[in-house]
Amino acid sequence: MQAPIPLTILTGFLGAGKTTLLNRLLQDPALADTVVIVNEFGEIGLDHLFIEAVDGDMVLLSSGCLCCTVRGDLVAALEDLLTKRDAGDISPFRRVLVETTGLADPAPILQAALSHPYLATRYAIDGVVTVVDALTGFATLDEHSEAVKQAAVADHIVFTKTDLLDETTQPTFERLKARISRLNPGAPLLDAAAGEADAAALLGAGPFDFAGKIPDVAAWLREEAYADANHGAHDHVHDERDQHAHDVNRHDARIRAFCLATDKPVPLAALDMFLTLLPSAHGAKLLRMKGIVHLAGQPERPLVIHGVQHVMHPPVALPAWPDADRRTRIVFITRDLDESFVRRMWDAFTGTPAIDTPDRAALMENPLSLRNG
């Protein structure tokens, strides 16, 4: 088995500055041996980079990046890259970076790599990078649910155009940062203008270390960031200017971010049932799920899980615990799915005592009878 190739998604709403960020990344030596998938070459402006043609859909950049366009299905493009790589027609790239269109929902792109029986064995999701305009981001979140979803599923948030802020726009930007932190407590906030959004900061954000080392799962989960996630914007209004951000009719109110943790080892059968039934019954509401699990009967090899809506990445057993913390921790980003519902289902299948837990025997007999709310 070959080691999986890390796949990073670069997304953000129209005009947020994805192209500017991508151009900067393409000149970074850290992206050598990387394939960058874009919609059209013209959109990223490659004129300032030395280009060598490979074929009609690919160009080789002076930095060592291979840039290719998607003329149809992304799955077909990812398969074609593997075919050419395995046949020796192109250099053996080590990473893939996919830039989405401004209106794209990143979830189907993640699902394409996770659900395809072949691609799931050759690629592994390394992270989602979402670009947000510091000047217009607040209004964009108000007006477009796609932008909210892009921010909610991100592993990193990159703010652009912060160098254009002034005393009149800075307060709105501060509210934007607070708002995104409530939507997605686990995503670090980076400032592109300050040089924080380089390849070292954005790549290698996933649950797997492709160099064969034990990954930094704690940095991937950022469990501590979710501790107070339910005590912020969804339930409280801090000032009148932020009132509309908390309106129950706004997009933000539909998003929940939380973490389940337990010291008790989890039986494999219970975990399997939970990971099967929750996505199958409520997959459309399950934007992201990721975690590390202490399995009963396998105390020294924790299991890393990662899912997007209906699709789960094949779980991976780490060779050892990454640190002294041996608790099971699972992070959820949901839309229209309450934490209490997910917690009750988890408690029912794992046997963890919980208040107001439905009868476990009845739930095991008819698990789909449990309804959100």
LOFI-154231 format. One record per atom (N, C-alpha, C): residue in three letters; x, y, z. Coordinates in steps of 0.001 Angstrom, whole numbers, plus 500000, padded with zeros to 6 digits. Layout:
<rs>
ALAXYZ/...
</rs>
This chain:
<rs>
MET500835498809500000/MET500000500000500000/MET500872501244500000/GLN500598502166499071/GLN501304503425499054/GLN500706504363500099/ALA501547505241500635/ALA501052506225501589/ALA500082507152500876/PRO498985507531501527/PRO498021508418500866/PRO498620509794500601/ILE498110510452499568/ILE498576511772499157/ILE497697512818499826/PRO498275513771500562/PRO497451514788501230/PRO496746515688500229/LEU495484515958500494/LEU494636516774499621/LEU494111517953500427/THR494414519179499979/THR493987520395500662/THR492994521143499785/ILE491913521634500404/ILE490886522392499696/ILE491052523870500029/LEU491150524721499010/LEU491221526171499182/LEU489905526763498692/THR489140527339499602/THR487831527853499247/THR487648529259499815/GLY486542529872499500/GLY486255531236499929/GLY485282531866498957/PHE484553532870499414/PHE483507533440498576/PHE484110534301497472/LEU483266534636496491/LEU483695535435495350/LEU484366536729495815/GLY485543536992495266/GLY486247538225495575/GLY486976538239496901/ALA487010537112497598/ALA487644537086498918/ALA489161537191498843/GLY489745536795497714/GLY491198536871497571/GLY491879535523497465/LYS491145534481497051/LYS491750533151496889/LYS492872533189495858/THR492632533896494748/THR493618533937493674/THR494919534578494136/THR494821535673494873/THR496011536344495388/THR496783535432496331/LEU496061534761497220/LEU496714533841498150/LEU497357532686497400/LEU496649532131496413/LEU497181531003495654/LEU498442531401494903/ASN498443532585494285/ASN499640533044493577/ASN500842533134494510/ARG500589533580495737/ARG501677533673496709/ARG502168532281497092/LEU501240531348497288/LEU501626529990497654/LEU502394529297496539/LEU502036529584495291/LEU502693528927494158/LEU504173529272494069/GLN504578530361494671/GLN505979530756494638/GLN506749530252495855/ASP506066529555496742/ASP506687529042497954/ASP507373527706497649/PRO508647527551497943/PRO509341526281497682/PRO508688525084498372/ALA507914525344499439/ALA507265524246500152/ALA506219523545499297/LEU505766524209498217/LEU504770523598497348/LEU505393522859496164/ALA506713522733496146/ALA507343521910495116/ALA506785520489495219/ASP506658519822494092/ASP506075518469494041/ASP504611518467494454/THR503926519592494203/THR502501519713494496/THR501729519912493195/VAL500569519288493102/VAL499649519535491994/VAL498590520516492476/VAL498401521607491738/VAL497389522601492050/VAL496291522507490995/ILE495074522213491419/ILE493948522059490502/ILE493111523330490539/VAL492936523959489380/VAL492160525190489255/VAL491128525010488148/ASN490203525964488048/ASN489193525882487000/ASN489753526309485644/GLU490494527425485642/GLU491113527913484414/GLU492454528529484753/PHE493451528319483895/PHE494758528910484134/PHE494683530432484194/GLY493861531014483340/GLY493785532464483260/GLY493323533112484542/GLU492560532368485353/GLU492014532940486575/GLU493076533189487632/ILE494194532466487577/ILE495207532648488610/ILE496393533462488114/GLY496393533883486838/GLY497417534789486342/GLY498819534252486478/LEU499198533316485622/LEU500500532668485721/LEU501585533370484911/ASP501276534534484358/ASP502221535194483464/ASP503544535516484150/HIS503512535769485451/HIS504731536158486159/HIS505577534957486563/LEU505080533742486288/LEU505802532527486643/LEU506300531822485388/PHE507493531277485469/PHE508028530533484332/PHE507210529252484148/ILE506735529037482934/ILE505822527923482675/ILE506400527006481602/GLU506267525731481835/GLU506630524718480866/GLU505393523883480598/ALA504984523777479349/ALA503778523014479028/ALA504040521517479190/VAL503097520835479810/VAL503165519375479932/VAL502191518748478952/ASP500936519155479018/ASP499961518820477988/ASP498894519893478023/GLY497783519662477334/GLY496768520705477198/GLY496169521164478506/ASP496124520288479515/ASP495478520640480781/ASP496471520838481919/MET497762520776481628/MET498761520874482682/MET499901521792482274/VAL500434522528483266/VAL501650523307483060/VAL502546523090484273/LEU503848523140484037/LEU504820522986485100/LEU505393524354485435/LEU505321524735486693/LEU505788526039487131/LEU507242525954487592/SER507897527096487618/SER509302527133487987/SER509527526690489425/SER508499526833490268/SER508620526424491666/SER508570524921491844/GLY508248524197490768/GLY508124522748490853/GLY506697522280490971/CYS505745523221491092/CYS504336522856491151/CYS503839522444489772/LEU502970521470489754/LEU502275521090488532/LEU500861521639488633/CYS500477522490487700/CYS499175523143487750/CYS498294522547486655/CYS497082522141487019/CYS496193521551486022/CYS494786522101486187/THR494019522051485119/THR492661522570485138/THR491647521435485198/VAL490483521738485747/VAL489379520785485798/VAL488390521156484705/ARG488294520350483699/ARG487358520625482603/ARG486058519851482766/GLY486004519031483769/GLY484793518247483995/GLY484700517856485443/ASP484603516580485696/ASP484422516052487046/ASP485749516047487805/LEU485723516523489041/LEU486922516524489856/LEU487412515103490112/VAL486493514167490318/VAL486888512781490545/VAL487703512263489367/ALA487237512566488147/ALA487962512123486959/ALA489350512756486902/ALA489452514023487293/ALA490745514702487289/ALA491704514076488293/LEU491197513759489486/LEU492042513140490504/LEU492483511740490079/GLU491594511004489430/GLU491954509683488923/GLU493004509790487826/ASP492812510768486930/ASP493751510949485823/ASP495143511291486331/LEU495212512113487361/LEU496508512449487943/LEU497221511207488474/LEU496477510341489151/LEU497070509116489683/LEU497546508204488564/THR496747508099487495/THR497120507253486365/THR498430507728485744/LYS498538509034485538/LYS499758509590484935/LYS500944509481485884/ARG500679509650487170/ARG501748509524488160/ARG502275508105488209/ASP501364507126488260/ASP501768505727488359/ASP502465505246487093/ALA502081505828485938/ALA502688505431484663/ALA504003506152484399/GLY504348507131485246/GLY505578507878485043/GLY505464508996484030/ASP504233509334483615/ASP504051510409482636/ASP504261511782483265/ILE504063511883484586/ILE504341513123485315/ILE505159512774486546/SER505780513764487130/SER506606513520488307/SER505747513042489477/PRO506309512257490379/PRO505529511711491512/PRO505227512786492545/PHE504161513551492295/PHE503776514624493201/PHE503456514083494591/ARG503639514948495584/ARG503450514550496984/ARG502220515158497626/ARG501556516096496942/ARG500438516812497546/ARG499536517346496444/VAL498239517521496764/VAL497287518126495831/VAL496576519265496550/LEU496471520404495860/LEU495748521564496364/LEU494657521899495360/VAL493402521914495810/VAL492262522185494937/VAL491674523538495280/GLU491630524446494297/GLU490968525731494496/GLU489538525634493976/THR488572525971494810/THR487170525901494400/THR486721527235493817/THR485567527226493163/THR484961528474492734/THR484381529190493958/GLY484115530494493795/GLY483650531282494925/GLY482304530869495474/LEU481485530241494650/LEU480152529829495097/LEU480108528374495527/ALA481276527720495545/ALA481289526278495785/ALA481058525935497244/ASP480286524905497452/ASP480152524269498753/ASP481294523260498846/PRO482205523392499817/PRO483347522467499864/PRO482974521034500219/ALA481793520815500783/ALA481427519471501230/ALA481427518440500103/PRO480822518719498916/PRO480864517717497844/PRO482277517388497380/ILE483181518369497435/ILE484560518108497047/ILE485210517164498050/LEU484968517404499324/LEU485479516504500349/LEU484883515110500197/GLN483583515064499920/GLN482917513772499755/GLN483463513004498568/ALA483825513723497493/ALA484334513060496303/ALA485583512243496621/ALA486442512799497463/ALA487672512093497822/ALA487433511028498879/LEU486451511251499754/LEU486214510318500848/LEU485397509104500435/SER484463509290499495/SER483511508224499182/SER483945507336498032/HIS484820507820497153/HIS485244507022496011/HIS486111505868496504/PRO485779504616496148/PRO486493503465496714/PRO487980503449496408/TYR488379504015495253/TYR489799504043494908/TYR490479505300495435/LEU489852506437495236/LEU490463507693495670/LEU490642507739497186/ALA489735507117497922/ALA489829507119499385/ALA491062506390499889/THR491602505488499062/THR492819504772499455/THR494080505498499016/ARG493961506415498056/ARG495133507094497510/ARG495278508538497983/TYR494165509150498397/TYR494206510520498900/TYR493690510547500335/ALA494145511531501093/ALA493631511765502447/ALA493435513265502622/ILE492290513664503153/ILE492000515085503351/ILE492980515661504371/ASP493729516669503948/ASP494710517283504824/ASP494173518553505472/GLY493132519139504894/GLY492576520329505507/GLY491782521163504530/VAL490940522037505083/VAL490160522999504306/VAL490601524394504730/VAL491034525194503764/VAL491454526572504009/VAL490403527494503415/THR489782528326504227/THR488752529247503758/THR489263530678503844/VAL489168531390502708/VAL489620532774502619/VAL488423533695502848/VAL488591534706503704/VAL487511535634504056/VAL488004537067503861/ASP487222537872503169/ASP487529539277502935/ASP487297540069504224/ALA488346540728504723/ALA488220541475505977/ALA487271542656505860/LEU487116543203504637/LEU486277544376504449/LEU484812544030504246/THR484537542980503492/THR483152542655503130/THR482653541349503739/GLY483501540661504505/GLY483146539340505008/GLY481913539308505882/PHE481727540337506713/PHE480573540341507609/PHE479274540373506812/ALA479210541258505815/ALA478010541352504989/ALA477813540094504154/THR478901539492503704/THR478803538266502905/THR478200537135503721/LEU478591537019504979/LEU478007535991505841/LEU476510536221506027/ASP476098537484506103/ASP474680537802506244/ASP473882537380505018/GLU474469537589503853/GLU473719537465502603/GLU473804536088501963/HIS474842535312502257/HIS475065534070501515/HIS475329532907502471/SER474451531936502443/SER474623530768503303/SER475854529959502911/GLU476248530031501616/GLU477435529296501179/GLU478675529782501914/ALA478757531099502123/ALA479911531656502828/ALA479960531179504267/VAL478800531069504901/VAL478736530566506280/VAL479226529126506334/LYS478808528331505382/LYS479219526925505362/LYS480716526797505099/GLN481240527643504196/GLN482678527621503925/GLN483478527914505193/ALA483006528861505973/ALA483695529197507224/ALA483531528097508264/ALA482355527480508303/ALA482064526486509332/ALA482898525217509172/VAL483192524810507935/VAL483896523543507721/VAL485410523706507655/ALA485917524934507785/ALA487341525196507586/ALA488208524647508713/ASP489429524265508349/ASP490462523956509330/ASP491307525188509631/HIS491391526107508657/HIS492066527386508826/HIS491237528472508151/ILE491152529626508794/ILE490522530804508207/ILE491623531823507894/VAL491654532296506633/VAL492644533294506229/VAL491922534597505902/PHE492224535648506630/PHE491653536961506341/PHE492546537698505353/THR491936538238504314/THR492652539027503321/THR492236540493503427/LYS493047541375502842/LYS492769542809502734/LYS492748543511504094/THR493374542919505086/THR493441543587506387/THR494277544863506320/ASP495180544947505328/ASP495991546149505174/ASP495180547347504687/LEU493928547083504255/LEU493057548157503780/LEU492095548650504856/LEU492164548064506036/LEU491272548480507121/LEU491663549862507640/ASP490657550612508083/ASP490914551906508709/ASP490060552013509966/GLU490031553165510564/GLU489324553314511843/GLU487824553120511718/THR487285553272510502/THR485845553076510332/THR485490551618510066/THR486414550864509476/THR486134549463509138/THR486706548477510154/GLN487645548898510967/GLN488264548000511945/GLN487245547421512930/PRO486302548206513459/PRO485324547616514383/PRO484502546496513758/THR484104546654512496/THR483344545597511830/THR484195544351511652/PHE485483544542511365/PHE486382543393511230/PHE486517542648512552/GLU486580543371513650/GLU486662542706514958/GLU485411541877515218/ARG484259542390514825/ARG483014541636514968/ARG483009540428514038/LEU483602540581512850/LEU483700539458511909/LEU484532538338512514/LYS485668538664513107/LYS486512537641513725/LYS485771536926514856/ALA485060537690515666/ALA484310537081516767/ALA483206536177516237/ARG482572536618515172/ARG481470535842514593/ARG481966534519514022/ILE483084534551513302/ILE483627533319512728/ILE484144532395513820/SER484692532950514875/SER485151532121515990/SER483993531394516654/ARG482812532010516642/ARG481637531330517193/ARG481140530247516237/LEU481213530508514937/LEU480800529513513959/LEU481721528301513979/ASN483020528570514094/ASN484019527511513988/ASN485123527758515009/PRO484893527386516260/PRO485861527693517316/PRO487227527067517107/GLY487294525954516374/GLY488554525235516243/GLY489479525726515155/ALA489033526636514305/ALA489856527077513180/ALA490729528260513578/PRO492046528157513430/PRO492914529313513687/PRO492619530432512688/LEU492708531675513148/LEU492469532841512300/LEU493820533426511897/LEU494076533503510588/LEU495361533947510075/LEU495189535210509249/ASP496189536067509288/ASP496176537330508556/ASP497140537224507380/ALA496594537208506160/ALA497433537063504972/ALA498383538246504809/ALA497895539463505059/ALA498723540659504880/ALA499899540678505851/ALA499757540022506991/ALA500826539967507979/ALA501789538810507725/GLY501565538059506632/GLY502445536963506290/GLY502194535687507060/GLU501036535594507707/GLU500751534406508523/GLU500251533221507707/ALA499775533475506476/ALA499148532416505679/ALA500123531857504651/ASP501240531319505135/ASP502185530692504216/ASP501948529191504183/ALA502727528498503369/ALA502522527065503208/ALA502726526317504521/ALA503686526756505321/ALA503955526072506589/ALA502752526130507522/ALA501993527239507461/ALA500839527399508349/ALA499610526679507824/LEU499483526556506499/LEU498246526055505911/LEU498285524572505565/LEU499459524049505278/LEU499565522649504878/LEU499929521780506079/GLY499564520520505982/GLY499834519619507094/GLY498901519815508261/ALA497648520211507962/ALA496681520479509033/ALA495818519270509355/GLY496036518168508672/GLY495150517025508818/GLY495523516085509946/PRO494798514967510055/PRO495007514028511155/PRO496098513010510890/PHE496769513092509738/PHE497778512100509390/PHE499112512794509142/ASP500188512194509603/ASP501510512709509306/ASP502074511860508172/PHE502269512500507023/PHE502637511750505831/PHE504124511423505783/ALA504865511897506778/ALA506271511537506872/ALA506468510309507757/GLY505365509736508230/GLY505447508533509033/GLY505534508778510525/LYS505488510044510949/LYS505525510354512364/LYS504111510312512950/ILE504034510327514271/ILE502728510399514922/ILE502194511820514761/PRO501004511997514233/PRO500499513344513952/PRO500152514124515213/ASP500081515430515053/ASP499694516304516157/ASP498166516400516185/VAL497533515400516771/VAL496079515329516786/VAL495482516463517606/ALA496156516860518678/ALA495636517934519523/ALA495490519232518729/ALA496480519528517886/ALA496403520742517062/ALA495308520622516014/TRP495074519410515533/TRP494034519180514521/TRP492646519348515138/LEU492444518786516322/LEU491126518857516960/LEU490874520206517621/ARG491883520739518308/ARG491741521980519075/ARG490511521906519984/GLU490439520831520714/GLU489277520546521565/GLU488965521680522538/GLU490028522299523071/GLU489812523328524086/GLU489035524519523538/ALA489113524737522221/ALA488426525882521625/ALA486913525720521658/TYR486440524487521829/TYR485003524234521806/TYR484381524284523198/ALA485208524487524221/ALA484713524401525589/ALA483569525368525857/ASP483690526586525328/ASP482667527601525576/ASP481881527944524312/ALA481906527031523334/ALA481293527350522043/ALA479803527609522149/ASN479140526953523077/ASN477688527102523176/ASN477269528226524119/HIS478236529034524567/HIS477917530137525475/HIS478140531477524803/GLY478212531478523476/GLY478505532711522748/GLY477336533229521968/ALA477586533409520698/ALA476664534193519871/ALA475308533564519663/HIS475206532250519747/HIS473923531630519441/HIS472877531901520526/ASP473345532225521724/ASP472406532413522819/ASP472422533805523433/HIS473463534583523146/HIS473603535870523807/HIS473895536963522799/VAL473382538153523060/VAL473633539328522240/VAL474479540289523057/HIS475646540629522544/HIS476562541460523311/HIS476313542941523123/ASP475816543349521966/ASP475469544755521767/ASP474487544837520615/GLU473881545994520467/GLU472829546149519478/GLU473346545990518058/ARG474600546371517819/ARG475136546271516464/ARG475214544824516005/ASP475373543912516951/ASP475516542501516613/ASP474187541757516675/GLN473100542475516907/GLN471797541850517095/GLN471435540940515924/HIS471640541452514694/HIS471205540666513540/HIS472024539403513357/ALA473243539371513869/ALA474067538173513741/ALA473518537025514563/HIS472674537344515550/HIS472140536316516426/HIS470661536044516182/ASP470113536727515211/ASP468716536502514868/ASP468543535040514472/VAL467499534406514996/VAL467296532983514716/VAL467049532721513241/ASN466697533736512484/ASN466463533551511059/ASN467737533699510236/ARG468828534089510865/ARG470088534253510153/ARG470774532903509978/HIS471695532857509012/HIS472390531605508696/HIS473181531079509896/ASP473782531981510675/ASP474643531553511766/ASP473909530695512785/ALA472663531026513035/ALA471912530338514081/ALA471699528865513776/ARG471917528467512531/ARG471714527068512151/ARG472948526213512427/ILE474085526864512682/ILE475345526147512843/ILE475620525885514320/ARG476057524672514621/ARG476485524315515967/ARG477887523711515899/ALA478730524057516874/ALA480082523508516969/ALA480298523029518397/PHE480650521769518566/PHE480807521227519913/PHE481723520004519879/CYS482117519575521051/CYS483020518433521183/CYS482487517488522247/LEU482461516200521946/LEU482124515165522913/LEU483423514522523397/ALA483542514301524678/ALA484743513693525249/ALA484352512722526342/THR485106511631526454/THR484848510652527502/THR486130509933527861/ASP486270509593529140/ASP487422508818529610/ASP487214507319529406/LYS485993506926529167/LYS485665505500529102/LYS486023504933527727/PRO486763503810527653/PRO487047503191526354/PRO485752502843525622/VAL485762502981524319/VAL484567502806523501/VAL484609501453522793/PRO483583500617522956/PRO483556499344522220/PRO483508499588520712/LEU484236498799519956/LEU484304498975518510/LEU482925498835517872/ALA482118497885518326/ALA480790497687517745/ALA479911498913517969/ALA480010499512519149/ALA479214500707519441/ALA479662501881518580/LEU480975502044518426/LEU481490503122517580/LEU481052502929516137/ASP481140501708515658/ASP480753501421514280/ASP479284501743514046/MET478434501385514991/MET477009501668514846/MET476743503175514862/PHE477427503879515751/PHE477252505331515839/PHE477694506003514536/LEU478868505603514020/LEU479404506216512803/LEU478625505822511557/THR477839504779511668/THR477004504370510538/THR475651505064510582/LEU475020505073511747/LEU473645505550511834/LEU473525507072511864/LEU474436507757512542/LEU474330509219512584/LEU474470509835511189/PRO475493509488510407/PRO475572510047509049/PRO474441509588508135/SER473995508344508281/SER472943507862507380/SER471610508535507675/ALA471350508834508941/ALA470076509448509306/ALA470105510965509181/HIS471261511586509429/HIS471327513050509480/HIS472578513582508786/GLY473026512888507754/GLY474265513268507086/GLY474262514669506522/ALA473133515116505974/ALA473074516446505385/ALA473305517535506431/LYS473051517217507688/LYS473211518188508773/LYS474576518089509447/LEU475344517084509074/LEU476627516817509727/LEU477739517349508824/LEU478085518634508996/LEU479038519269508091/LEU480431518671508231/ARG480927518558509444/ARG482234517930509678/ARG482167517144510979/MET482895516053511016/MET483078515289512244/MET484500514754512228/LYS485239514978513305/LYS486606514475513366/LYS486956514187514814/GLY487783513184515013/GLY488093512853516393/GLY489131511770516541/ILE489489511518517792/ILE490389510430518157/ILE489662509594519207/VAL489694508279519043/VAL488871507382519857/VAL489750506369520585/HIS489495506230521885/HIS490141505206522709/HIS489273503955522638/LEU489720502976521878/LEU488939501763521677/LEU489158500772522811/ALA488078500173523258/ALA488168499077524216/ALA488855497895523533/GLY489804497272524208/GLY490518496149523623/GLY491699496557522763/GLN491882497850522556/GLN493011498335521764/GLN493541499620522409/PRO493937499552523668/PRO494238500763524435/PRO495458501538523948/GLU496391500888523259/GLU497627501562522869/GLU497583502132521462/ARG496528501850520706/ARG496457502324519319/ARG495133503062519104/PRO495122504373519307/PRO493878505134519127/PRO493460505179517676/LEU492168505372517485/LEU491597505410516141/LEU491273506852515779/VAL491719507306514610/VAL491405508639514114/VAL490246508531513134/ILE489196509339513359/ILE488027509316512482/ILE487822510701511886/HIS487240510725510699/HIS487025511990509984/HIS485896511782508990/GLY484870512645509053/GLY483742512497508144/GLY483206513831507671/VAL482549513800506531/VAL481892514961505939/VAL480493514525505508/GLN479488515070506174/GLN478091514740505892/GLN477880513229505908/HIS477455512625504789/HIS477113511205504805/HIS478342510287504765/VAL479505510840504501/VAL480660510017504148/VAL481711510062505248/MET482210508884505622/MET483285508784506593/MET484561508330505903/HIS485679508985506222/HIS486977508513505765/HIS487271507202506483/PRO487897506237505813/PRO488252504995506513/PRO489053505298507773/PRO488602504846508944/PRO489327505127510182/PRO490767504618510119/VAL491662505321510781/VAL493081504972510775/VAL493547504771512212/ALA494176503632512478/ALA494730503350513801/ALA496146503903513867/LEU496392504813514806/LEU497734505359514980/LEU498629504333515673/PRO499917504391515428/PRO500818503417516079/PRO500924503623517581/ALA500609504839518052/ALA500661505129519488/ALA499885506409519743/TRP499619506703521012/TRP498945507945521366/TRP499887509119521115/PRO499384510210520554/PRO500268511346520254/PRO500739512104521484/ASP500021511976522614/ASP500417512659523839/ASP499826511899525021/ALA499880512505526195/ALA499427511821527406/ALA497914511772527542/ASP497198512550526749/ASP495742512594526825/ASP495157511397526075/ARG494540510486526799/ARG494003509268526181/ARG492479509240526176/ARG491872510393526263/ARG490418510450526198/ARG489946510343524750/THR488741509837524578/THR488052509941523292/THR487534511365523149/ARG487834512005522018/ARG487379513373521752/ARG486896513439520309/ILE485651513857520131/ILE485084513963518782/ILE484481515350518624/VAL484922516055517593/VAL484458517401517295/VAL483391517330516197/PHE482327518108516376/PHE481231518146515407/PHE480970519586514970/ILE480754519780513675/ILE480198521018513135/ILE478903520617512442/THR477765521089512944/THR476478520660512414/THR475646521859511961/ARG474651521563511154/ARG473674522572510738/ARG472276522007510981/ASP471499522694511799/ASP470146522248512158/ASP470156520915512899/LEU471219520663513638/LEU471323519433514423/LEU471892519803515793/ASP471069519646516829/ASP471452520082518159/ASP472482519156518799/GLU473309519742519634/GLU474288518954520385/GLU473600517909521249/SER472484518253521857/SER471804517329522765/SER471396516047522055/PHE470969516170520799/PHE470572514979520042/PHE471775514078519787/VAL472875514664519318/VAL474077513880519036/VAL474598513238520311/ARG474572513994521401/ARG475064513462522674/ARG474200512302523159/ARG472887512418523013/ARG472006511327523458/ARG472238510066522632/MET472444510225521330/MET472712509051520495/MET474050508425520876/TRP475051509252521106/TRP476363508746521518/TRP476251508003522847/ASP475570508606523807/ASP475412507987525114/ASP474669506655525009/ALA473662506611524132/ALA472863505396524009/ALA473687504237523456/PHE474513504504522462/PHE475274503424521829/PHE476501503015522627/THR477107503962523337/THR478318503635524074/THR478043503214525504/GLY476796503412525978/GLY476452503040527337/GLY476902504037528378/THR477310505231527936/THR477724506271528872/THR476508506844529584/PRO476495506897530912/PRO475345507472531617/PRO475125508924531224/ALA473888509289531003/ALA473579510672530632/ALA472172511007531082/ILE471949512264531364/ILE470616512726531749/ILE469724512755530517/ASP468500512332530664/ASP467506512390529591/ASP467906511558528390/THR468588510417528648/THR468942509523527552/THR467763508607527253/PRO467356508454525977/PRO466260507559525627/PRO466587506121526013/ASP465569505339526142/ASP465766503945526486/ASP466705503290525483/ARG467824502774525981/ARG468859502269525087/ARG468384501054524299/ALA467649500170524951/ALA467182498976524256/ALA466247499344523106/ALA465339500300523368/ALA464420500721522317/ALA465160501383521163/LEU466191502150521491/LEU466944502838520442/LEU467736501842519601/MET468320500838520245/MET469068499832519504/MET468157499053518568/GLU466895498876519007/GLU465950498132518179/GLU465485498959516997/ASN465300500274517222/ASN464816501145516146/ASN465541502493516230/PRO466830502543515837/PRO467620503752516040/PRO467134504939515231/LEU466515504727514077/LEU466082505831513257/LEU464817506483513785/SER464249505908514866/SER463059506525515458/SER463423507770516246/LEU464701507915516604/LEU465129509088517339/LEU465216510270516394/ARG464547511350516702/ARG464468512502515814/ARG465054513715516494/ASN465701514545515707/ASN466278515789516235/ASN465152516687516739/GLY465300517165517984/GLY464295518068518540/GLY463058517367519017/
</rs>
